[in-house]
């Protein structure tokens, strides 16, 4: 899948019409994404995110949830603190 829009740093819309919210701690990995970046969506075994977006070129992975959903209470803060 390719990126349709990535106007907001934390939300990406893919060419299949799906919109995904990127985990705040993974935003740095998206800085090199361009419209031609090929991404794969995979289910996540992570308790915090439902899916991961994988950059096909370098295999970096970012945790995502469907746009409009909310991250589990306390998990973002706990994860960003490293606990």
OpenMM code with the backbone's topology and positions (N, CA, C; nanometers):
from openmm import Vec3, app, unit

residues = "UNK UNK UNK UNK UNK UNK UNK UNK UNK UNK UNK UNK UNK UNK UNK UNK UNK UNK UNK UNK UNK UNK UNK UNK UNK UNK UNK UNK UNK UNK UNK UNK UNK UNK UNK UNK UNK UNK UNK UNK UNK UNK UNK UNK UNK UNK UNK UNK UNK UNK UNK UNK UNK UNK UNK UNK UNK UNK UNK UNK UNK UNK UNK UNK UNK UNK UNK UNK UNK UNK UNK UNK UNK UNK UNK UNK UNK UNK UNK UNK UNK UNK UNK".split()
positions = [
    Vec3(0.0842, -0.1171, 0.0000),
    Vec3(0.0000, 0.0000, 0.0000),
    Vec3(0.0889, 0.1238, 0.0000),
    Vec3(0.0376, 0.2273, -0.0587),
    Vec3(0.1083, 0.3553, -0.0643),
    Vec3(0.0357, 0.4565, 0.0246),
    Vec3(0.1032, 0.5646, 0.0552),
    Vec3(0.0465, 0.6706, 0.1369),
    Vec3(-0.0368, 0.7634, 0.0487),
    Vec3(-0.1607, 0.7848, 0.0868),
    Vec3(-0.2452, 0.8820, 0.0171),
    Vec3(-0.2210, 1.0205, 0.0773),
    Vec3(-0.2313, 1.0306, 0.2101),
    Vec3(-0.2012, 1.1567, 0.2779),
    Vec3(-0.1340, 1.1282, 0.4119),
    Vec3(-0.0492, 1.2201, 0.4500),
    Vec3(0.0188, 1.2125, 0.5794),
    Vec3(0.0385, 1.3561, 0.6277),
    Vec3(-0.0712, 1.4334, 0.6197),
    Vec3(-0.0671, 1.5758, 0.6512),
    Vec3(-0.0447, 1.6009, 0.8001),
    Vec3(-0.1065, 1.5196, 0.8837),
    Vec3(-0.0848, 1.5297, 1.0277),
    Vec3(0.0210, 1.4263, 1.0637),
    Vec3(0.1163, 1.4653, 1.1468),
    Vec3(0.2274, 1.3751, 1.1764),
    Vec3(0.1824, 1.2433, 1.2380),
    Vec3(0.0715, 1.2437, 1.3095),
    Vec3(0.0291, 1.1226, 1.3800),
    Vec3(-0.0795, 1.0431, 1.3090),
    Vec3(-0.1240, 1.0877, 1.1911),
    Vec3(-0.2278, 1.0158, 1.1165),
    Vec3(-0.1822, 0.9958, 0.9724),
    Vec3(-0.1995, 0.8740, 0.9232),
    Vec3(-0.1650, 0.8453, 0.7840),
    Vec3(-0.2855, 0.7791, 0.7176),
    Vec3(-0.3164, 0.8236, 0.5960),
    Vec3(-0.4218, 0.7611, 0.5167),
    Vec3(-0.3548, 0.6846, 0.4042),
    Vec3(-0.3928, 0.5590, 0.3882),
    Vec3(-0.3345, 0.4734, 0.2853),
    Vec3(-0.4212, 0.4736, 0.1604),
    Vec3(-0.3637, 0.4256, 0.0509),
    Vec3(-0.4368, 0.4290, -0.0759),
    Vec3(-0.5568, 0.3352, -0.0801),
    Vec3(-0.5727, 0.2491, 0.0200),
    Vec3(-0.6935, 0.1656, 0.0270),
    Vec3(-0.8068, 0.2373, 0.1000),
    Vec3(-0.7806, 0.3635, 0.1444),
    Vec3(-0.8813, 0.4427, 0.2134),
    Vec3(-0.8776, 0.4312, 0.3643),
    Vec3(-0.7976, 0.3403, 0.4180),
    Vec3(-0.7900, 0.3258, 0.5631),
    Vec3(-0.7036, 0.4373, 0.6231),
    Vec3(-0.7408, 0.4784, 0.7441),
    Vec3(-0.6671, 0.5829, 0.8160),
    Vec3(-0.6182, 0.5254, 0.9484),
    Vec3(-0.4928, 0.5546, 0.9800),
    Vec3(-0.4284, 0.4977, 1.0973),
    Vec3(-0.3605, 0.6054, 1.1799),
    Vec3(-0.3729, 0.5905, 1.3099),
    Vec3(-0.3114, 0.6798, 1.4068),
    Vec3(-0.1797, 0.6160, 1.4523),
    Vec3(-0.0717, 0.6893, 1.4414),
    Vec3(0.0613, 0.6367, 1.4726),
    Vec3(0.0927, 0.6582, 1.6197),
    Vec3(0.1503, 0.5575, 1.6832),
    Vec3(0.1890, 0.5673, 1.8237),
    Vec3(0.2897, 0.6812, 1.8410),
    Vec3(0.2690, 0.7684, 1.9400),
    Vec3(0.3576, 0.8838, 1.9570),
    Vec3(0.5064, 0.8489, 1.9646),
    Vec3(0.5413, 0.7399, 2.0260),
    Vec3(0.6814, 0.7003, 2.0378),
    Vec3(0.7431, 0.6505, 1.9082),
    Vec3(0.6614, 0.6277, 1.8063),
    Vec3(0.7100, 0.5765, 1.6777),
    Vec3(0.7129, 0.6822, 1.5677),
    Vec3(0.6754, 0.8054, 1.6000),
    Vec3(0.6660, 0.9105, 1.4971),
    Vec3(0.7979, 0.9349, 1.4248),
    Vec3(0.9097, 0.9262, 1.4951),
    Vec3(1.0401, 0.9518, 1.4309),
    Vec3(1.0648, 0.8572, 1.3144),
    Vec3(1.0149, 0.7350, 1.3236),
    Vec3(1.0352, 0.6365, 1.2168),
    Vec3(0.9593, 0.6728, 1.0897),
    Vec3(0.8627, 0.7630, 1.1004),
    Vec3(0.7817, 0.8001, 0.9836),
    Vec3(0.8357, 0.9228, 0.9102),
    Vec3(0.9368, 0.9864, 0.9648),
    Vec3(0.9874, 1.1111, 0.9058),
    Vec3(1.0396, 1.0936, 0.7637),
    Vec3(1.0867, 0.9756, 0.7301),
    Vec3(1.1402, 0.9524, 0.5953),
    Vec3(1.0346, 0.9014, 0.4975),
    Vec3(0.9120, 0.8803, 0.5437),
    Vec3(0.8073, 0.8308, 0.4557),
    Vec3(0.7727, 0.9340, 0.3490),
    Vec3(0.7571, 0.8856, 0.2287),
    Vec3(0.7174, 0.9675, 0.1152),
    Vec3(0.5938, 0.9014, 0.0523),
    Vec3(0.5223, 0.9710, -0.0354),
    Vec3(0.4036, 0.9099, -0.0968),
    Vec3(0.4328, 0.7764, -0.1654),
    Vec3(0.5532, 0.7593, -0.2163),
    Vec3(0.5859, 0.6333, -0.2850),
    Vec3(0.6348, 0.5228, -0.1905),
    Vec3(0.6436, 0.5524, -0.0601),
    Vec3(0.6842, 0.4510, 0.0366),
    Vec3(0.5833, 0.3372, 0.0364),
    Vec3(0.6313, 0.2158, 0.0225),
    Vec3(0.5454, 0.0985, 0.0217),
    Vec3(0.5322, 0.0462, 0.1646),
    Vec3(0.4101, 0.0412, 0.2147),
    Vec3(0.3831, -0.0036, 0.3511),
    Vec3(0.2966, -0.1287, 0.3500),
    Vec3(0.3170, -0.2114, 0.4497),
    Vec3(0.2339, -0.3303, 0.4687),
    Vec3(0.1686, -0.3190, 0.6057),
    Vec3(0.0410, -0.3491, 0.6133),
    Vec3(-0.0322, -0.3482, 0.7389),
    Vec3(-0.0380, -0.4911, 0.7912),
    Vec3(0.0012, -0.5083, 0.9168),
    Vec3(-0.0009, -0.6409, 0.9781),
    Vec3(-0.0684, -0.6330, 1.1141),
    Vec3(-0.1390, -0.7381, 1.1537),
    Vec3(-0.1954, -0.7403, 1.2885),
    Vec3(-0.0816, -0.7379, 1.3907),
    Vec3(-0.1094, -0.6792, 1.5047),
    Vec3(-0.0081, -0.6691, 1.6089),
    Vec3(-0.0419, -0.7618, 1.7245),
    Vec3(0.0585, -0.8202, 1.7822),
    Vec3(0.0400, -0.8994, 1.9028),
    Vec3(0.0569, -0.8131, 2.0266),
    Vec3(0.0809, -0.6850, 2.0048),
    Vec3(0.1043, -0.5868, 2.1104),
    Vec3(-0.0269, -0.5557, 2.1811),
    Vec3(-0.0246, -0.5406, 2.3119),
    Vec3(-0.1480, -0.5105, 2.3841),
    Vec3(-0.1930, -0.3663, 2.3635),
    Vec3(-0.1038, -0.2826, 2.3119),
    Vec3(-0.1373, -0.1421, 2.2955),
    Vec3(-0.1947, -0.1100, 2.1580),
    Vec3(-0.1411, -0.1699, 2.0539),
    Vec3(-0.1858, -0.1355, 1.9183),
    Vec3(-0.2506, -0.2563, 1.8522),
    Vec3(-0.3434, -0.2272, 1.7627),
    Vec3(-0.4120, -0.3369, 1.6937),
    Vec3(-0.3324, -0.3855, 1.5730),
    Vec3(-0.2510, -0.2956, 1.5148),
    Vec3(-0.1764, -0.3273, 1.3933),
    Vec3(-0.0394, -0.2594, 1.3947),
    Vec3(0.0446, -0.2989, 1.3011),
    Vec3(0.1708, -0.2298, 1.2746),
    Vec3(0.1777, -0.2004, 1.1255),
    Vec3(0.2365, -0.0865, 1.0927),
    Vec3(0.2680, -0.0551, 0.9533),
    Vec3(0.4159, -0.0830, 0.9356),
    Vec3(0.4490, -0.1616, 0.8334),
    Vec3(0.5864, -0.2015, 0.8079),
    Vec3(0.6326, -0.1370, 0.6777),
    Vec3(0.7430, -0.0649, 0.6840),
    Vec3(0.8038, -0.0055, 0.5656),
    Vec3(0.8738, -0.1182, 0.4904),
    Vec3(0.8317, -0.1453, 0.3694),
    Vec3(0.8857, -0.2577, 0.2919),
    Vec3(1.0336, -0.2397, 0.2597),
    Vec3(1.0794, -0.1154, 0.2474),
    Vec3(1.2186, -0.0903, 0.2087),
    Vec3(1.3168, -0.1214, 0.3206),
    Vec3(1.2868, -0.0744, 0.4419),
    Vec3(1.3842, -0.0919, 0.5507),
    Vec3(1.3325, -0.1756, 0.6671),
    Vec3(1.2085, -0.2266, 0.6547),
    Vec3(1.1448, -0.3150, 0.7533),
    Vec3(1.1186, -0.2487, 0.8883),
    Vec3(1.1254, -0.1136, 0.8943),
    Vec3(1.0887, -0.0481, 1.0198),
    Vec3(0.9396, -0.0666, 1.0424),
    Vec3(0.9033, -0.0745, 1.1696),
    Vec3(0.7654, -0.1011, 1.2082),
    Vec3(0.7168, 0.0098, 1.3001),
    Vec3(0.5957, 0.0566, 1.2773),
    Vec3(0.5344, 0.1528, 1.3675),
    Vec3(0.3999, 0.0992, 1.4142),
    Vec3(0.3720, 0.1193, 1.5414),
    Vec3(0.2456, 0.0741, 1.5993),
    Vec3(0.1350, 0.1717, 1.5620),
    Vec3(0.0191, 0.1183, 1.5262),
    Vec3(-0.0945, 0.2016, 1.4856),
    Vec3(-0.2251, 0.1455, 1.5401),
    Vec3(-0.3213, 0.2364, 1.5502),
    Vec3(-0.4606, 0.1994, 1.5757),
    Vec3(-0.5439, 0.2746, 1.4722),
    Vec3(-0.6640, 0.2296, 1.4491),
    Vec3(-0.7517, 0.2972, 1.3535),
    Vec3(-0.7724, 0.4418, 1.3969),
    Vec3(-0.7696, 0.5332, 1.3005),
    Vec3(-0.7930, 0.6743, 1.3303),
    Vec3(-0.9278, 0.6878, 1.3988),
    Vec3(-0.9333, 0.7710, 1.5003),
    Vec3(-1.0569, 0.7900, 1.5750),
    Vec3(-1.0641, 0.7055, 1.7007),
    Vec3(-0.9836, 0.6003, 1.7083),
    Vec3(-0.9789, 0.5207, 1.8308),
    Vec3(-0.8859, 0.5890, 1.9302),
    Vec3(-0.8895, 0.5435, 2.0536),
    Vec3(-0.8008, 0.6004, 2.1549),
    Vec3(-0.7054, 0.4933, 2.2053),
    Vec3(-0.5863, 0.5385, 2.2419),
    Vec3(-0.4869, 0.4475, 2.2962),
    Vec3(-0.5329, 0.4013, 2.4347),
    Vec3(-0.4972, 0.2800, 2.4747),
    Vec3(-0.5375, 0.2292, 2.6064),
    Vec3(-0.4919, 0.3232, 2.7186),
    Vec3(-0.5786, 0.3454, 2.8156),
    Vec3(-0.5490, 0.4346, 2.9273),
    Vec3(-0.4165, 0.4003, 2.9937),
    Vec3(-0.3327, 0.4992, 3.0062),
    Vec3(-0.2067, 0.4843, 3.0764),
    Vec3(-0.0955, 0.4156, 3.0000),
    Vec3(-0.1285, 0.3419, 2.8952),
    Vec3(-0.0272, 0.2655, 2.8227),
    Vec3(0.0724, 0.3547, 2.7503),
    Vec3(0.0261, 0.4628, 2.6896),
    Vec3(0.1160, 0.5512, 2.6161),
    Vec3(0.2189, 0.6089, 2.7121),
    Vec3(0.1728, 0.6653, 2.8220),
    Vec3(0.2635, 0.7255, 2.9190),
    Vec3(0.3613, 0.6215, 2.9740),
    Vec3(0.3108, 0.5060, 3.0074),
    Vec3(0.3935, 0.4002, 3.0648),
    Vec3(0.4998, 0.3543, 2.9634),
    Vec3(0.4602, 0.3384, 2.8386),
    Vec3(0.5526, 0.2932, 2.7347),
    Vec3(0.6577, 0.3997, 2.7039),
    Vec3(0.6148, 0.5253, 2.6953),
    Vec3(0.7098, 0.6329, 2.6655),
    Vec3(0.8088, 0.6524, 2.7791),
    Vec3(0.7679, 0.6214, 2.9029),
    Vec3(0.8593, 0.6308, 3.0172),
    Vec3(0.9527, 0.5098, 3.0229),
    Vec3(0.9221, 0.4077, 2.9443),
    Vec3(1.0062, 0.2882, 2.9420),
    Vec3(0.9680, 0.1849, 3.0450),
    Vec3(0.8457, 0.1925, 3.0959),
    Vec3(0.8036, 0.0992, 3.1992),
    Vec3(0.7009, 0.0102, 3.1571),
] * unit.nanometer
topology = app.Topology()
chain = topology.addChain("A")
for resn in residues:
    res = topology.addResidue(resn, chain)
    for name in ("N", "CA", "C"):
        topology.addAtom(name, app.Element.getBySymbol(name[0]), res)
